[in-house]
């Protein structure tokens, strides 16, 4: 099997703090200077559009099968009596999620799909080392990581998310030392990761154990390069954005000006609160 995975229930909470990771790195002012105007790609990478990537055929193949199945999706949504139970459950979920706030849609969709599918390797399901299954195939109840990602990607499109907000990404999990696949969603300059290994959407800066290799949406594909210098610059940029949000939030409040010592303490506490996160390994 090329891509790895597992069920959400199999990976316990092992909290890690982003702020601590930033503060513990070596001081490298030249990196900050070089990367302060750099446009970072997915998951803190350098990204570039590409064609003929090794995962291109897999991605285009599953999109083609989705188009072939689209009539069945519409039929199930219309209440067809012959709609398979697994397909009906998915279509009902999408109907329930329509109109809800985006973050609520992400959370409920991710958890629900993780519960609908049991992780099983491709060779045991399809007799192939690697096979990217369509929603109709994976909703029979079994799939691996890219199958979870594919149905989440398509579900988000049906819920009204724009194609340019979405990516299916093949990543290298540096802790488990294997390949994995996730979906990423950009909302208001924040990028969330939907993963089969955990139920809650997580902002990308909190899961940098993943190094992206390939990502794609309906009409574009990207290759990715990750280096230590790029990641340090990415963390610096995230830290500065977080500080700006804290200051902006404090300005909105109608409160007396704080003394300098108190203000510094408040900003540090706010940064620490905003940078606490949960990372599943």
C-alpha positions in Angstrom: 0.0 0.0 0.0 1.4 3.4 -0.9 -0.8 5.5 1.4 -1.2 4.8 5.1 -4.0 5.7 7.5 -6.1 4.4 10.3 -9.3 5.2 12.2 -9.9 8.3 14.3 -10.5 6.3 17.4 -7.1 4.7 17.2 -5.1 7.9 17.8 -5.1 9.4 21.3 -4.7 13.1 22.2 -1.0 14.1 22.8 -1.3 17.9 23.1 1.6 20.0 21.7 2.0 23.8 21.9 2.8 25.8 18.8 4.1 28.7 20.8 6.6 26.5 22.5 7.8 25.1 19.2 8.4 28.7 17.9 10.3 29.8 21.0 12.4 26.7 21.1 13.8 27.0 17.6 17.3 28.5 17.1 17.3 32.3 16.6 17.8 32.9 12.8 17.1 36.5 11.9 18.3 36.0 8.4 15.5 33.4 7.8 12.9 35.9 9.0 14.2 38.6 6.7 14.3 36.3 3.7 10.8 34.9 4.2 8.8 37.8 5.5 7.4 38.6 2.0 7.3 35.0 0.9 3.9 33.5 0.0 3.8 30.2 1.8 2.0 27.2 0.3 0.0 24.5 1.9 1.2 23.3 5.3 4.1 25.7 5.4 5.6 24.6 2.1 7.0 26.1 -1.2 4.4 25.1 -3.8 4.3 25.2 -7.5 1.8 24.1 -10.2 2.6 20.9 -11.9 1.4 18.4 -14.5 2.2 14.7 -14.9 2.7 14.2 -11.2 2.9 10.6 -10.1 -0.5 10.9 -8.4 -2.2 12.7 -11.3 -3.6 9.5 -12.9 -5.1 8.4 -9.5 -6.8 11.7 -8.9 -8.2 12.1 -12.5 -9.3 8.5 -12.4 -11.4 8.9 -9.2 -12.9 12.2 -10.5 -14.0 10.4 -13.7 -15.7 7.7 -11.7 -17.4 10.4 -9.5 -18.9 12.0 -12.7 -20.1 8.5 -13.7 -21.8 8.1 -10.3 -23.3 11.6 -10.2 -26.7 10.4 -11.5 -26.9 8.0 -8.6 -26.2 10.8 -6.1 -29.0 12.9 -7.5 -31.4 10.0 -7.5 -30.7 9.3 -3.9 -31.1 12.9 -2.9 -34.5 12.8 -4.6 -35.6 9.9 -2.5 -35.3 7.0 -4.9 -36.6 3.8 -3.4 -33.6 1.8 -4.8 -31.0 4.1 -3.3 -28.5 1.9 -1.3 -28.6 2.5 2.4 -25.0 3.7 2.6 -25.6 6.2 -0.2 -28.8 7.5 1.4 -27.1 8.1 4.7 -24.5 10.2 3.0 -27.0 12.2 1.0 -29.1 12.8 4.1 -26.0 14.1 5.9 -25.3 16.6 3.2 -28.9 17.9 3.3 -28.7 18.3 7.1 -25.5 20.3 6.8 -26.6 22.8 4.1 -27.0 26.3 5.4 -25.0 25.8 8.6 -21.9 27.9 9.4 -18.8 26.7 7.5 -16.9 25.6 10.6 -19.9 23.6 11.8 -20.1 22.0 8.4 -16.4 21.0 8.5 -16.7 19.5 12.0 -19.8 17.5 11.4 -18.8 16.3 8.0 -15.4 15.2 9.1 -16.6 13.3 12.1 -19.6 11.7 10.2 -17.5 10.4 7.3 -14.9 9.1 9.7 -17.7 7.1 11.4 -19.2 5.9 8.1 -16.0 4.2 6.9 -13.8 1.6 8.4 -10.1 1.7 7.5 -9.0 -1.3 5.4 -6.0 -1.5 3.1 -6.7 -1.4 -0.7 -5.2 -4.9 -1.4 -7.8 -6.4 1.0 -10.7 -4.5 -0.6 -9.9 -4.2 -4.3 -7.0 -6.6 -4.7 -4.6 -3.7 -5.7 -1.7 -2.1 -3.9 -3.3 1.3 -4.3 -6.7 2.2 -5.5 -8.5 5.6 -5.1 -12.2 4.7 -4.5 -15.2 6.9 -5.5 -17.8 7.8 -2.9 -20.1 5.1 -4.1 -17.3 2.5 -3.6 -16.0 3.7 -0.3 -19.5 4.1 1.2 -19.9 0.4 1.1 -18.1 0.8 4.4 -14.4 0.3 3.8 -11.6 2.4 2.6 -8.1 3.9 3.2 -6.9 7.5 3.8 -7.3 8.8 0.2 -10.8 7.4 0.1 -11.9 9.3 3.2 -10.3 12.4 1.6 -12.0 12.0 -1.7 -15.5 11.8 -0.4 -14.9 14.7 2.0 -13.6 16.8 -0.9 -16.6 16.1 -3.1 -19.0 16.6 -0.1 -17.6 20.1 0.5 -18.1 21.0 -3.2 -21.8 19.9 -2.9 -22.2 22.0 0.3 -21.2 25.1 -1.7 -17.5 25.5 -0.9 -15.6 26.9 -3.8 -13.1 24.7 -5.7 -10.3 27.2 -5.0 -10.9 26.8 -1.3 -10.2 23.0 -1.4 -7.3 20.6 -1.8 -6.9 16.9 -1.6 -3.4 16.6 -0.3 -1.0 13.6 -0.2 1.4 14.2 2.7 4.4 12.5 4.3 3.6 11.8 8.0 7.1 12.4 9.5 6.2 10.8 12.8 4.7 7.6 11.5 7.0 7.6 8.5 4.5 6.8 5.9 2.3 8.5 3.2 -1.1 9.8 4.1 -3.9 11.8 2.5 -6.1 14.6 3.9 -8.4 17.4 2.7 -7.6 21.1 3.3 -10.1 23.9 3.4 -9.3 27.6 3.3 -11.8 29.9 5.1 -11.0 33.6 5.7 -7.2 33.2 5.4 -7.1 30.2 7.6 -6.5 26.7 6.3 -8.1 23.7 8.1 -7.1 20.0 7.8 -9.8 17.3 7.7 -8.2 14.0 8.5 -9.3 10.4 8.9 -7.1 10.1 12.1 -9.0 12.7 14.1 -12.6 14.1 14.1 -11.9 17.8 14.7 -10.8 20.1 11.9 -7.3 21.5 12.8 -5.6 24.6 11.5 -2.6 23.7 9.3 0.1 25.2 11.5 -0.9 22.8 14.3 -0.1 19.7 12.3 3.3 20.3 10.7 4.2 16.7 11.2 2.7 16.5 7.7 4.9 17.5 4.8 2.9 17.9 1.6 4.0 16.1 -1.6 1.1 16.6 -3.9 -2.2 18.5 -3.7 -5.0 19.1 -6.2 -8.5 20.4 -6.8 -10.7 20.1 -9.8 -8.6 22.0 -12.2 -5.1 22.4 -10.7 -2.3 20.3 -9.2 0.7 21.4 -7.1 4.0 19.9 -6.1 5.5 20.9 -2.7 8.9 21.4 -1.2 9.5 21.6 2.6 12.7 22.7 4.2 13.6 23.8 7.7 14.1 27.4 6.5 10.6 27.5 4.9 9.0 26.1 8.0 10.7 28.5 10.4 9.6 31.4 8.2 6.1 30.0 8.1 5.9 29.8 12.0 7.2 33.4 12.2 4.5 34.6 10.0 1.8 32.7 11.9 3.2 34.2 15.2 3.0 37.7 13.8 -0.6 37.2 12.5 -1.7 35.9 15.9 -0.2 38.9 17.7 -2.0 41.2 15.3 -5.3 39.5 16.0 -4.7 39.8 19.8 -4.0 43.5 19.5 -6.9 44.1 17.2 -9.2 42.3 19.6 -8.0 44.3 22.5 -8.6 47.6 20.6 -12.2 46.7 20.0 -12.9 46.4 23.7 -14.1 49.6 25.5 -11.7 49.3 28.5 -9.2 51.8 30.0 -5.6 51.6 28.6 -3.5 49.0 30.3 -0.2 49.8 31.9 2.8 48.6 29.8 3.6 45.7 32.2 0.0 44.6 32.3 -0.4 44.9 28.5 2.6 42.8 27.8 1.4 40.1 30.2 -2.1 40.2 28.6 -0.7 39.8 25.1 1.6 36.9 26.1 -1.4 35.1 27.8 -3.6 35.7 24.8 -0.9 34.3 22.4 -0.5 31.3 24.6 -4.2 30.6 24.7 -4.5 31.0 20.9 -1.6 28.7 20.3 -2.8 25.8 22.4 -3.9 22.9 20.2 -4.4 19.2 19.9 -2.2 17.1 17.7 -3.1 13.5 17.0 -0.2 11.1 16.3 
